[in-house]
Amino acid sequence: MLKLRPGISILRRPGRWLIAAVAALAVVVNPAEMAKSQSGADVDLALVLAVDSSYSVDTVEFRLQMDGIAAAFRDPKVMNAIAKGPIGKIAVTLFQWSSDQSQKIAVPWMVVGNADAAMSFATRVAAAPRLTADGGTSISAAVQFGADLISIVPARPLRRVIDVSADGGNNNGIRPEVARDNAVSLGITVNGLAIINEVPYLDKYFQRYVTGGAGTFVIVANDYAAYRDAILRKLVLEILGPTVS
């Protein structure tokens, strides 16, 4: 576990991170050449942001999530991370979710490759109202919906990631590990941001049932007040990719 500032920590699955690091040391590849070899990819990452809007999330907590994501895309750290990629662009979308019957796109796919585009995405996130119906917590449906969004991304990504934020475990829909395994089989990584608001073991739950794929990790925010810093650090790690320690 990596400790960040108070209230935030990162948990990685043992073994997979080490394997990735060793593999990265085994071969030295020019990033630009690597990008060219990936069947004409035109973005480094297709990133789906899945925001918990279930009945356990009140109006203030929902706003803290959306404003935290908007603030992250206004932060130079995110744009600097994007610029470090071999292509220097990502595709990103955001949807809100609650029960297995309620997932709503709040910001459609956008390509972010410069500060203006990052600011435009942030503005749309900050302005987005709550769209989902009150309902249970279906992390499994959120992962399925995220995978469906990745299947229609209007770009060719080097990597595919679903970023799930939640403050509780799955209590609606199919088992989350089934949805996770289906996404991983498609080459998608599922990462988690566990908001320890009511469920103290939620980080362990995410590790066991929700997250998976290459370089997968969980970031912990000890409460909603810590969400803003947690999502910024999570986004930077996801954009930089799984070879970053």
C-alpha positions in Angstrom: 0.0 0.0 0.0 1.3 3.4 -1.0 0.5 6.3 1.5 -0.4 9.6 0.0 -1.5 12.7 2.0 -3.8 12.1 5.0 -7.0 10.4 4.2 -5.8 8.9 0.9 -3.9 5.7 0.1 -3.4 3.4 -2.8 -3.7 -0.4 -2.7 -2.3 -2.5 -5.5 -2.8 -6.1 -6.2 0.3 -8.0 -5.0 2.4 -9.5 -7.8 0.8 -7.9 -10.9 2.5 -4.5 -10.2 5.9 -6.2 -9.7 5.5 -8.2 -12.9 4.7 -5.1 -14.9 7.7 -3.3 -13.4 10.1 -6.2 -14.3 8.7 -6.3 -17.8 9.2 -2.6 -18.2 12.8 -3.0 -17.2 13.4 -6.0 -19.5 13.0 -4.1 -22.8 13.7 -0.4 -23.6 11.3 0.9 -26.2 11.0 4.4 -27.6 7.5 5.7 -26.6 6.9 7.2 -30.0 7.9 4.0 -31.8 5.6 2.0 -29.4 2.7 4.2 -30.2 3.2 3.7 -34.0 3.3 0.0 -33.5 -0.2 -0.2 -31.9 -2.2 -0.4 -35.1 -2.5 3.3 -35.7 -3.8 4.2 -32.2 -4.6 7.9 -31.9 -5.1 8.3 -28.1 -3.1 6.9 -25.2 -6.1 6.0 -23.1 -9.9 5.6 -23.3 -11.1 6.5 -19.8 -14.6 6.0 -18.5 -15.4 7.9 -15.2 -18.3 6.2 -13.4 -19.8 8.4 -10.6 -21.8 6.9 -7.8 -25.3 8.5 -7.7 -27.1 5.8 -5.7 -29.5 6.4 -2.8 -26.5 6.4 -0.3 -25.1 9.5 -1.9 -26.7 12.7 -0.9 -26.8 16.0 -2.8 -23.7 17.4 -1.1 -21.7 14.1 -1.6 -22.7 13.9 -5.3 -21.6 17.5 -5.8 -18.3 16.8 -4.1 -17.6 14.0 -6.6 -18.5 16.1 -9.7 -16.7 19.2 -8.5 -13.6 17.0 -7.5 -13.4 15.6 -11.1 -13.8 19.0 -12.6 -11.1 20.4 -10.4 -8.8 17.6 -11.3 -9.1 18.4 -15.0 -8.3 22.0 -14.3 -5.2 21.0 -12.4 -1.9 21.2 -14.5 -0.9 17.8 -13.1 -3.5 16.0 -15.2 -2.5 17.9 -18.4 1.1 17.2 -17.7 0.4 13.5 -17.3 -1.5 13.5 -20.6 1.4 15.2 -22.4 3.8 12.5 -21.2 2.0 9.8 -23.1 3.5 8.6 -26.4 0.5 10.2 -28.3 -0.3 13.0 -25.8 -4.1 12.6 -26.0 -6.8 10.7 -24.1 -10.4 10.1 -24.7 -12.6 10.6 -21.7 -16.3 10.3 -20.8 -18.3 10.5 -17.6 -21.6 8.8 -16.6 -23.6 8.6 -13.4 -25.0 5.4 -12.1 -27.2 3.9 -9.4 -29.3 0.7 -9.8 -28.9 -1.8 -12.6 -31.6 0.1 -14.5 -30.1 3.6 -14.2 -26.9 4.8 -15.9 -26.9 8.2 -17.6 -24.1 9.8 -19.6 -23.3 13.3 -18.2 -20.4 14.1 -20.5 -20.0 12.2 -23.8 -16.7 11.1 -25.2 -14.2 14.0 -25.6 -10.6 13.9 -26.8 -8.4 15.8 -24.4 -4.9 16.7 -25.8 -4.4 20.3 -24.7 -5.3 22.6 -21.8 -8.3 24.1 -23.6 -9.9 20.7 -24.1 -9.2 19.8 -20.5 -10.9 23.0 -19.3 -13.8 22.3 -21.6 -14.3 18.8 -20.1 -14.0 20.3 -16.6 -16.7 22.9 -17.4 -19.1 20.3 -18.6 -18.5 18.1 -15.6 -19.1 21.0 -13.2 -22.3 22.0 -14.9 -23.8 18.5 -15.1 -26.9 18.0 -12.9 -27.7 14.8 -11.2 -29.4 12.6 -13.9 -30.0 9.2 -12.4 -33.1 8.0 -10.6 -32.6 7.1 -6.9 -31.8 3.5 -6.6 -29.6 0.8 -5.3 -25.9 0.4 -5.8 -25.2 -1.7 -8.9 -21.4 -1.5 -9.4 -21.8 -4.5 -11.7 -24.1 -2.6 -14.1 -21.8 0.4 -13.9 -18.9 -1.8 -15.1 -21.0 -3.3 -17.8 -22.2 0.2 -19.0 -18.6 1.4 -18.9 -17.5 -1.5 -21.1 -20.3 -0.7 -23.5 -19.1 2.9 -23.7 -15.5 1.8 -24.4 -16.8 -0.3 -27.3 -18.1 2.9 -29.0 -15.2 5.3 -28.2 -14.6 7.4 -31.3 -10.8 6.9 -31.2 -8.3 4.0 -31.2 -6.8 3.8 -27.7 -3.6 2.1 -26.5 -5.3 1.4 -23.2 -8.9 1.1 -21.9 -9.8 1.9 -18.3 -13.1 2.1 -16.3 -12.7 4.3 -13.2 -15.4 3.4 -10.6 -16.1 5.6 -7.5 -18.5 4.2 -4.9 -19.2 4.5 -1.1 -20.8 1.0 -0.8 -20.8 -2.5 -2.1 -22.9 -4.0 -4.9 -26.5 -4.6 -3.7 -28.3 -4.7 -7.0 -27.9 -6.6 -10.3 -25.4 -9.4 -11.1 -22.4 -10.1 -9.0 -19.7 -7.4 -9.5 -16.9 -9.9 -10.1 -18.8 -11.3 -13.1 -19.0 -7.9 -14.7 -15.4 -7.2 -13.8 -14.2 -10.5 -15.4 -16.1 -9.8 -18.5 -14.5 -6.3 -18.9 -11.0 -7.7 -18.2 -11.6 -10.4 -20.9 -12.1 -7.5 -23.3 -8.7 -5.9 -22.4 -10.2 -3.3 -20.1 -8.8 -2.4 -16.7 -11.2 -1.6 -13.9 -9.9 0.7 -11.1 -11.6 1.7 -8.0 -12.0 4.7 -5.7 -13.4 3.5 -2.4 -15.0 6.3 -0.4 -14.8 5.0 3.2 -18.0 6.9 4.3 -20.1 4.1 5.8 -18.3 0.8 5.0 -14.9 0.5 6.6 -13.7 -2.5 4.6 -14.8 -1.1 1.2 -11.2 -1.0 -0.1 -10.8 -4.8 0.5 -14.2 -5.4 -1.2 -13.1 -3.4 -4.2 -9.9 -5.4 -4.4 -11.6 -8.7 -4.3 -14.8 -8.1 -6.3 -14.5 -4.9 -8.4 -11.1 -4.2 -9.7 -9.1 -6.1 -12.3 -6.9 -6.0 -15.4 -3.4 -4.8 -16.2 -2.0 -2.5 -13.5 -5.3 -2.4 -11.6 -5.4 -0.4 -8.3 -7.7 1.0 -5.6 -7.4 4.5 -4.1 -9.0 5.0 -0.7 -10.6 8.3 0.4 -11.4 8.2 4.1 -14.5 10.4 3.5 -16.1 12.6 0.9 -13.9 15.5 2.0 -10.9 13.6 0.8 -12.4 12.8 -2.6 -11.0 15.8 -4.4 -7.3 14.9 -3.7 -8.0 11.2 -4.2 -9.5 11.6 -7.7 -6.7 13.9 -8.8 -4.1 11.4 -7.8 -6.1 8.5 -9.3 -6.4 10.3 -12.6 -2.7 11.0 -12.8 -1.9 7.4 -12.2 -4.4 6.1 -14.7 -3.2 8.5 -17.4 0.5 7.7 -16.8 -0.2 4.0 -17.0 0.6 0.8 -15.2 4.4 1.0 -15.5 4.5 4.0 -13.1 5.4 3.2 -9.5 
